[in-house]
Amino acid sequence: MEFITGIKQKDTVRISEILQGDWDGREVRVSGMVHTLRDMGEILFLVLRSDEGLVQCVTDEEEIELADTVRTLKEGTAVKVSGMVRKESRAPQGVELRITKILVLSAPDKDVILPLPIAKRKLNTSLEAKLNLRPISLRNLRERAIFKLQEGIVRGFRDFLFEQHFTEIHTPKIVSGNAEGGANVFKLEYFGKPAFLAQSPQFYKQTMVGVYDRVFEVGPVFRAEKHNTVRHLNEYTGLDFEMGYIEDFSEIMEMETAMLSYVMQLLSEEYQRELSLLEITLPDTTKIPSARFDEAKRLASEKYGHTIKNPYDLEPEEEVLIGRYFKEEYDSDFVFVTHYPSKKRPFYAMDDPADPKFTLSFDLLFKGMEVTTGGQRIHDYDTIVKKMEKRGMNPEEFADYLMIFKYGMPPHGGLGIGLERLTMRLIGEANVREAALFPRDVTRLTP
């Protein structure tokens, strides 16, 4: 009888272990994939790629058998290399391995050639080509650095909210109704009944405020919008939180500001390699200006001569101009735009008691693009039913949702952040698909 007792120690070491320990002159084993091979005649440089970056391995013509083996290796070959560690300032990470043994673990098909130059610093190819060959393009160091940073954003979001006494939840993505209104939902058949892919966890996260007071979720969001633009995806990752017992909707903006500061600090401390590779300067999030919706539109219109066409919403061009205004006037990459018109917000948004034409809600713009929508929710049963009826909605169709208000809910509010948009703006890319591992849009369902 054999028992599994946990993780067994491998005979290989990680790059970080070599860098942190006193390994100079000692033999180690490392695993990785062949990133590139440089044959300089007398000396051969074999560069391996692992999750921690590159490590350079060397041999020379005097080691005939090893040299012959190295020359047969193709990019994408998985190997285990044994070698003597020595410091070398010109090598990636500042160290290299003098090869003593190579074990080939697997190799690409013998007749294939990599369709993209993944060993180059930048792929210098079209976005379409990168997406069509996504499993390969992601092996490029710069491409994968994007999603390592994205990991840091999600990690920081989670860690910060745990510190603030939030509970992580996981809500259904197959739902019977539409949380946001409108027709931009994906319909499907659910055992003979109509159902939809969730376009928001809104109803469920509000429900859970009545259970845990503060909740958050990281999960997929589905929007059946037919927009084929640089800012839209039909499936994206939402960072959502909802918090109870608020006294003012500004508390939600304060929580997001503190969360963003936590995330940026984490990235600066633990993701410096990716930041350097992508040449990113992190934005200042210690203080973020805010302006009312109508005031923000007026300021941008007056300064840049823009004609306001839609008084009830922000056009993408206006978002850019408002972002530009607050960058020029306050040196801020972010701005909270508050008090959106009620007619452009969902029925559950709380109207401003001082002027019910507006809501206690906001968007956060990052470098001229909306990355967050949030605000205070109606928590009173009679109030939300009346607002639904005023909009021609049938409250009976939302009986499960309205149950939470009928049996009591604290004042609450929350927000949703688009992870890909936030990442896109952080890395300075112009298309949100650059920040999606495997994008789904109106034309793309593979790979």
PLY file of the C-alpha trace (Angstrom):
ply
format ascii 1.0
element vertex 447
property float x
property float y
property float z
element edge 446
property int vertex1
property int vertex2
end_header
0.00 0.00 0.00
1.34 3.42 -0.99
0.16 6.63 0.63
0.37 10.12 -0.80
1.70 12.44 1.88
2.21 15.71 0.04
4.54 17.33 -2.47
7.84 15.54 -3.01
11.01 17.58 -3.42
12.05 17.77 -7.07
15.62 17.47 -8.21
15.36 20.75 -10.10
15.65 24.30 -8.72
13.90 27.50 -9.68
15.72 30.53 -11.05
14.76 32.54 -7.98
16.42 29.93 -5.75
19.67 30.30 -7.70
19.53 34.09 -7.49
18.78 34.15 -3.78
21.22 31.45 -2.64
24.96 30.87 -2.73
25.04 28.61 -5.78
28.12 29.95 -7.56
30.32 27.02 -8.58
27.71 24.41 -7.64
25.86 22.06 -9.96
22.09 22.46 -10.31
19.32 21.14 -12.52
16.75 23.40 -14.16
13.75 22.66 -16.37
12.47 24.85 -19.16
11.66 25.21 -22.82
14.20 26.20 -25.44
13.63 29.90 -26.03
16.50 30.48 -28.40
19.79 28.95 -29.48
22.83 31.01 -30.51
25.59 29.02 -32.19
28.74 31.16 -32.11
30.93 28.40 -33.53
33.21 27.62 -30.63
30.57 28.48 -28.02
26.87 27.64 -27.97
24.35 29.61 -25.91
21.17 27.75 -25.05
18.56 30.05 -23.49
15.73 28.36 -21.58
12.38 29.88 -20.70
10.55 29.14 -17.47
7.79 30.90 -15.60
10.42 33.08 -13.89
12.07 34.26 -17.07
15.17 33.23 -18.99
18.29 31.34 -17.94
21.36 31.06 -20.13
23.18 27.72 -20.50
26.50 27.39 -22.33
28.79 24.74 -23.77
31.60 24.74 -26.31
33.12 22.66 -29.08
35.38 20.82 -26.65
32.27 19.10 -25.25
31.58 17.42 -28.57
28.66 15.26 -27.51
26.92 18.05 -25.62
27.50 20.51 -28.46
26.03 18.10 -30.97
22.97 17.57 -28.74
22.43 21.31 -28.26
22.57 21.94 -32.00
19.69 19.49 -32.56
17.35 21.32 -30.16
14.49 23.33 -31.64
12.63 26.23 -30.11
9.84 24.83 -27.97
11.74 21.74 -26.87
11.23 20.96 -23.18
14.47 19.97 -21.46
16.09 19.38 -18.10
19.61 20.79 -17.97
22.28 20.05 -15.39
25.08 22.57 -15.10
27.56 24.47 -12.97
26.39 27.89 -11.83
28.61 30.86 -12.50
28.04 34.58 -12.37
27.87 36.34 -15.72
26.68 39.94 -15.84
25.90 39.74 -19.56
23.51 36.80 -19.13
19.80 37.08 -18.33
19.40 37.21 -14.53
23.18 37.70 -14.17
24.02 33.99 -14.02
24.57 31.15 -16.46
24.93 27.38 -16.33
27.91 25.55 -17.74
26.11 22.51 -19.16
27.09 19.07 -17.88
24.03 17.10 -19.01
20.87 17.56 -21.09
17.71 15.47 -20.93
15.09 16.09 -23.64
11.62 15.78 -22.12
9.60 16.49 -25.26
10.08 18.12 -28.63
7.94 19.82 -31.30
7.05 17.98 -34.47
10.21 17.65 -36.51
8.85 19.42 -39.61
7.35 22.51 -37.95
8.81 25.98 -37.66
7.54 28.46 -35.10
5.13 30.79 -36.93
6.06 33.78 -34.74
9.47 35.09 -33.61
8.66 34.64 -29.93
12.28 35.12 -28.84
12.24 38.74 -29.98
11.55 41.49 -27.45
8.40 42.48 -29.36
6.57 40.29 -31.81
6.12 43.16 -34.31
3.20 41.46 -35.96
-0.49 42.28 -36.27
-2.92 41.81 -33.41
-4.91 39.47 -35.63
-1.88 37.23 -36.12
-1.15 37.24 -32.39
-4.72 36.24 -31.58
-4.96 33.58 -34.29
-1.76 32.00 -32.92
-2.49 32.81 -29.29
-1.00 29.63 -27.74
2.29 30.55 -29.41
2.26 34.35 -29.12
1.74 34.12 -25.35
5.18 32.50 -25.06
6.78 35.82 -25.95
8.16 37.40 -22.79
6.42 40.71 -23.32
3.05 39.14 -24.12
3.07 36.93 -21.07
4.24 39.81 -18.86
0.89 41.48 -19.54
-0.98 38.64 -17.92
1.46 38.32 -15.07
0.63 41.95 -14.25
-3.04 41.09 -14.61
-2.50 38.37 -12.02
-1.09 41.03 -9.72
-4.16 43.23 -10.18
-6.51 40.39 -9.23
-4.25 39.29 -6.39
-4.14 42.82 -5.00
-7.90 43.22 -5.39
-8.50 40.01 -3.43
-5.90 40.61 -0.73
-7.03 44.17 -0.07
-10.69 43.24 0.23
-9.90 40.36 2.56
-8.11 42.88 4.77
-11.25 45.04 4.67
-13.41 42.14 5.93
-15.02 41.24 2.61
-16.12 37.66 1.91
-15.42 36.14 -1.51
-18.47 34.65 -3.23
-19.16 32.77 -6.46
-22.48 33.46 -8.14
-24.33 31.64 -10.96
-23.47 32.44 -14.55
-26.62 30.74 -15.91
-29.52 32.90 -14.85
-33.25 33.22 -15.51
-33.37 37.00 -15.83
-31.50 40.06 -16.92
-29.89 42.21 -14.21
-29.07 45.25 -16.31
-32.04 45.58 -18.62
-31.85 45.79 -22.40
-31.42 43.03 -24.96
-27.66 42.51 -24.81
-27.81 39.03 -23.25
-26.88 35.61 -24.59
-29.92 33.37 -24.60
-29.76 29.62 -24.14
-32.06 26.70 -23.48
-31.89 25.28 -19.98
-33.66 21.91 -19.91
-36.56 23.25 -21.91
-36.64 26.62 -20.16
-35.27 29.96 -21.37
-32.12 31.11 -19.61
-29.30 33.61 -20.10
-25.59 33.98 -19.50
-25.16 36.45 -16.66
-24.24 39.95 -17.76
-23.64 40.94 -14.13
-23.57 39.35 -10.66
-25.53 42.39 -9.44
-28.61 40.74 -7.96
-26.62 38.01 -6.24
-23.97 40.23 -4.74
-26.69 42.50 -3.36
-28.39 39.43 -1.93
-25.18 38.41 -0.20
-24.77 41.81 1.46
-27.74 40.72 3.56
-25.69 37.67 4.56
-22.06 38.80 4.94
-22.27 42.64 4.90
-19.33 42.93 2.49
-18.75 40.64 -0.50
-16.69 40.47 -3.66
-16.34 38.27 -6.71
-13.91 37.78 -9.57
-15.68 36.10 -12.46
-16.75 36.15 -16.11
-19.29 38.61 -17.43
-21.16 38.11 -20.71
-22.47 40.91 -22.90
-24.16 40.16 -26.23
-23.30 43.57 -27.62
-22.60 43.70 -31.34
-19.98 46.39 -30.92
-16.75 45.54 -32.69
-14.60 48.25 -31.16
-11.23 48.51 -29.43
-12.96 48.77 -26.03
-15.59 46.01 -26.11
-15.45 42.27 -25.43
-18.37 39.87 -25.33
-16.83 38.02 -22.40
-14.66 39.77 -19.88
-13.57 39.37 -16.28
-15.42 41.44 -13.72
-13.98 42.54 -10.39
-17.08 43.22 -8.32
-17.67 44.19 -4.74
-20.71 45.23 -2.72
-20.67 46.71 0.79
-23.38 47.30 3.35
-24.03 49.89 6.04
-22.72 52.78 3.96
-23.69 56.33 4.88
-22.80 57.87 1.54
-21.94 56.54 -1.90
-18.56 58.28 -1.63
-17.52 55.39 0.65
-17.51 53.13 -2.40
-15.19 55.48 -4.27
-12.97 55.71 -1.20
-12.77 51.92 -1.03
-11.83 51.68 -4.70
-9.18 54.39 -4.36
-7.60 52.57 -1.43
-7.80 49.28 -3.31
-6.07 50.73 -6.38
-3.32 52.16 -4.20
-2.83 48.73 -2.63
-2.67 47.11 -6.07
-0.15 49.61 -7.41
2.03 49.13 -4.34
1.93 45.37 -4.80
2.87 45.68 -8.47
5.77 48.00 -7.66
7.13 45.59 -5.04
6.60 42.17 -6.60
6.15 42.67 -10.35
9.10 44.90 -11.14
10.40 42.52 -13.82
7.14 42.79 -15.76
6.89 46.55 -15.25
10.42 47.00 -16.60
9.84 44.69 -19.53
6.67 46.56 -20.50
8.23 49.95 -19.67
5.36 50.91 -17.39
5.29 53.80 -14.97
2.56 53.13 -12.43
-0.06 55.87 -12.00
-0.53 57.79 -8.77
-3.70 56.57 -7.05
-3.23 58.15 -3.64
-5.82 60.80 -4.49
-8.34 60.78 -7.32
-10.38 63.85 -8.30
-14.13 63.61 -8.69
-16.62 65.75 -10.58
-20.33 65.61 -11.21
-21.41 64.23 -14.57
-22.84 67.53 -15.85
-19.88 69.53 -14.54
-17.32 67.18 -16.11
-19.06 67.44 -19.47
-19.17 71.24 -19.21
-15.50 71.56 -18.28
-14.34 69.40 -21.19
-16.73 71.08 -23.60
-15.56 74.58 -22.71
-11.84 73.82 -22.73
-11.73 71.80 -25.94
-14.65 73.27 -27.88
-16.59 70.01 -27.88
-20.30 70.14 -28.68
-22.40 68.18 -26.19
-24.65 65.91 -28.23
-26.05 63.62 -25.55
-26.83 65.28 -22.20
-27.63 61.93 -20.55
-24.51 59.86 -21.23
-20.79 60.12 -21.94
-19.63 59.40 -25.46
-16.20 57.77 -25.83
-14.85 61.04 -27.20
-16.10 62.87 -24.11
-14.46 60.30 -21.83
-11.17 61.01 -23.60
-11.58 64.77 -23.24
-12.56 64.54 -19.57
-9.56 62.30 -18.92
-7.35 64.77 -20.74
-8.78 67.69 -18.74
-8.07 66.13 -15.36
-4.60 65.05 -16.46
-3.74 68.56 -17.58
-5.39 70.37 -14.67
-4.69 67.97 -11.79
-2.02 65.60 -13.17
-4.31 62.64 -12.52
-4.74 59.64 -14.79
-8.00 58.86 -12.98
-11.21 60.77 -12.37
-14.50 59.78 -10.75
-17.49 61.10 -12.70
-20.45 61.13 -10.33
-24.24 61.69 -10.36
-25.13 60.08 -13.68
-28.64 60.83 -14.98
-31.26 58.43 -13.63
-32.60 57.56 -17.08
-29.20 56.09 -18.03
-28.74 54.00 -14.91
-30.39 50.66 -13.98
-33.58 50.66 -11.93
-31.78 49.66 -8.73
-29.58 52.80 -8.73
-30.53 55.16 -5.91
-31.73 58.55 -7.07
-30.21 61.65 -5.54
-32.69 62.95 -2.93
-31.59 66.49 -3.78
-32.41 66.03 -7.47
-34.02 62.72 -8.55
-33.03 63.34 -12.17
-29.57 62.19 -11.11
-28.32 59.13 -9.22
-25.85 58.48 -6.44
-23.63 56.64 -8.88
-20.29 57.06 -10.64
-17.91 55.87 -13.30
-14.15 55.79 -12.86
-12.26 56.91 -15.95
-8.64 55.80 -16.38
-6.73 57.69 -19.07
-9.99 58.66 -20.73
-11.79 55.32 -20.61
-14.45 54.01 -18.24
-13.06 51.09 -16.25
-15.53 51.06 -13.33
-19.24 51.62 -12.82
-20.70 51.79 -9.33
-22.91 53.57 -6.87
-25.44 53.27 -4.09
-28.39 50.91 -4.54
-31.98 51.31 -3.48
-32.48 49.26 -0.31
-36.14 50.03 0.45
-38.77 47.63 -0.92
-41.51 50.16 -1.70
-39.06 52.56 -3.32
-37.57 50.01 -5.69
-40.99 48.59 -6.64
-42.29 52.07 -7.47
-39.23 52.80 -9.61
-39.68 49.53 -11.47
-43.33 50.25 -12.12
-42.50 53.77 -13.28
-40.19 52.20 -15.86
-42.87 49.81 -17.06
-41.28 46.77 -15.43
-43.26 43.98 -13.80
-42.05 43.46 -10.20
-43.48 39.93 -10.19
-40.80 38.91 -12.67
-38.17 39.89 -10.09
-39.78 38.25 -7.07
-36.62 36.40 -5.98
-34.56 39.58 -6.13
-37.18 41.73 -4.43
-37.40 39.21 -1.61
-34.20 40.60 -0.11
-35.74 44.06 0.26
-39.08 42.77 1.50
-37.30 41.10 4.41
-34.89 43.93 5.11
-31.59 45.18 3.66
-29.00 47.65 4.99
-27.99 50.72 2.98
-25.46 49.42 0.50
-23.61 49.97 -2.74
-20.83 48.61 -4.85
-19.08 48.56 -8.16
-17.87 46.49 -11.08
-14.44 46.84 -12.69
-13.53 45.54 -16.13
-10.24 43.74 -15.59
-9.21 43.79 -19.24
-9.91 47.50 -19.64
-8.00 48.30 -16.46
-5.07 46.20 -17.68
-5.24 47.71 -21.15
-4.95 51.24 -19.78
-2.21 50.26 -17.34
0.01 48.80 -20.06
-0.76 51.61 -22.52
-2.33 49.50 -25.25
-5.01 50.81 -27.61
-7.07 47.64 -27.97
-8.68 45.72 -25.10
-7.94 42.42 -26.88
-4.27 42.94 -26.04
-5.27 42.47 -22.39
-7.44 39.37 -22.88
-5.84 35.93 -22.84
-8.25 34.45 -25.37
-10.60 37.27 -26.45
-14.23 36.70 -27.32
-15.80 39.31 -29.56
-18.37 39.37 -32.34
-15.96 37.67 -34.77
-13.82 35.47 -32.55
-14.75 32.20 -30.85
-11.35 30.48 -31.20
-8.70 29.64 -30.19
0 1
1 2
2 3
3 4
4 5
5 6
6 7
7 8
8 9
9 10
10 11
11 12
12 13
13 14
14 15
15 16
16 17
17 18
18 19
19 20
20 21
21 22
22 23
23 24
24 25
25 26
26 27
27 28
28 29
29 30
30 31
31 32
32 33
33 34
34 35
35 36
36 37
37 38
38 39
39 40
40 41
41 42
42 43
43 44
44 45
45 46
46 47
47 48
48 49
49 50
50 51
51 52
52 53
53 54
54 55
55 56
56 57
57 58
58 59
59 60
60 61
61 62
62 63
63 64
64 65
65 66
66 67
67 68
68 69
69 70
70 71
71 72
72 73
73 74
74 75
75 76
76 77
77 78
78 79
79 80
80 81
81 82
82 83
83 84
84 85
85 86
86 87
87 88
88 89
89 90
90 91
91 92
92 93
93 94
94 95
95 96
96 97
97 98
98 99
99 100
100 101
101 102
102 103
103 104
104 105
105 106
106 107
107 108
108 109
109 110
110 111
111 112
112 113
113 114
114 115
115 116
116 117
117 118
118 119
119 120
120 121
121 122
122 123
123 124
124 125
125 126
126 127
127 128
128 129
129 130
130 131
131 132
132 133
133 134
134 135
135 136
136 137
137 138
138 139
139 140
140 141
141 142
142 143
143 144
144 145
145 146
146 147
147 148
148 149
149 150
150 151
151 152
152 153
153 154
154 155
155 156
156 157
157 158
158 159
159 160
160 161
161 162
162 163
163 164
164 165
165 166
166 167
167 168
168 169
169 170
170 171
171 172
172 173
173 174
174 175
175 176
176 177
177 178
178 179
179 180
180 181
181 182
182 183
183 184
184 185
185 186
186 187
187 188
188 189
189 190
190 191
191 192
192 193
193 194
194 195
195 196
196 197
197 198
198 199
199 200
200 201
201 202
202 203
203 204
204 205
205 206
206 207
207 208
208 209
209 210
210 211
211 212
212 213
213 214
214 215
215 216
216 217
217 218
218 219
219 220
220 221
221 222
222 223
223 224
224 225
225 226
226 227
227 228
228 229
229 230
230 231
231 232
232 233
233 234
234 235
235 236
236 237
237 238
238 239
239 240
240 241
241 242
242 243
243 244
244 245
245 246
246 247
247 248
248 249
249 250
250 251
251 252
252 253
253 254
254 255
255 256
256 257
257 258
258 259
259 260
260 261
261 262
262 263
263 264
264 265
265 266
266 267
267 268
268 269
269 270
270 271
271 272
272 273
273 274
274 275
275 276
276 277
277 278
278 279
279 280
280 281
281 282
282 283
283 284
284 285
285 286
286 287
287 288
288 289
289 290
290 291
291 292
292 293
293 294
294 295
295 296
296 297
297 298
298 299
299 300
300 301
301 302
302 303
303 304
304 305
305 306
306 307
307 308
308 309
309 310
310 311
311 312
312 313
313 314
314 315
315 316
316 317
317 318
318 319
319 320
320 321
321 322
322 323
323 324
324 325
325 326
326 327
327 328
328 329
329 330
330 331
331 332
332 333
333 334
334 335
335 336
336 337
337 338
338 339
339 340
340 341
341 342
342 343
343 344
344 345
345 346
346 347
347 348
348 349
349 350
350 351
351 352
352 353
353 354
354 355
355 356
356 357
357 358
358 359
359 360
360 361
361 362
362 363
363 364
364 365
365 366
366 367
367 368
368 369
369 370
370 371
371 372
372 373
373 374
374 375
375 376
376 377
377 378
378 379
379 380
380 381
381 382
382 383
383 384
384 385
385 386
386 387
387 388
388 389
389 390
390 391
391 392
392 393
393 394
394 395
395 396
396 397
397 398
398 399
399 400
400 401
401 402
402 403
403 404
404 405
405 406
406 407
407 408
408 409
409 410
410 411
411 412
412 413
413 414
414 415
415 416
416 417
417 418
418 419
419 420
420 421
421 422
422 423
423 424
424 425
425 426
426 427
427 428
428 429
429 430
430 431
431 432
432 433
433 434
434 435
435 436
436 437
437 438
438 439
439 440
440 441
441 442
442 443
443 444
444 445
445 446
